[in-house]
Amino acid sequence: MNQPNRSKILGTSLSLVLGRIIFFILGGILLFVNEEFYDSEGT
């Protein structure tokens, strides 16, 4: 009877970790694109 509850907790923690990873990746891409854009604008 404990199995469904455990999988539910696992799923929520997994989604939290995935969301955090996606957030960091998107943030890094945005920073990189911004720097590239400003570099091309400066020259």
N, C-alpha and C positions, 0 to 999 in steps of 0.2 A: 504493500500500500504506500510505501515511502517513495517508490521509484518515480511516479509522475511528478511529485513535488520536487524531487531532486533535479529532474531533467528541466523543470520549469525554472528553477534557480540558475541552473547551468546556462540555459538559453538566455536569460536576462543578463547574466554576467558576460556571456559571449557577445551579445549585441552591444553592451556597453564598451567592451574592449574594441570591437570592430568599429564602432562609431568614433571612438577616440583615435584609432589608427587612421581612419578615413579623414578625420578632421585635421590631423597633423599632416597627412599627405597633401590635402587640398591647400592647407596654409603654406606649405613649402612651395608648391607649384605657383601659388599666387605671388609669393615673395619673389620667386625666381623670375616670373613673367614681369613683375613690376620693375625689377632691377634691369632686365633686358630692355624693357620699354624706355626707361629713363636714360639708359646708356645710348640707345639709338637716337633719342630726342636730343641729348646733350651734344652729340656730334653732328 
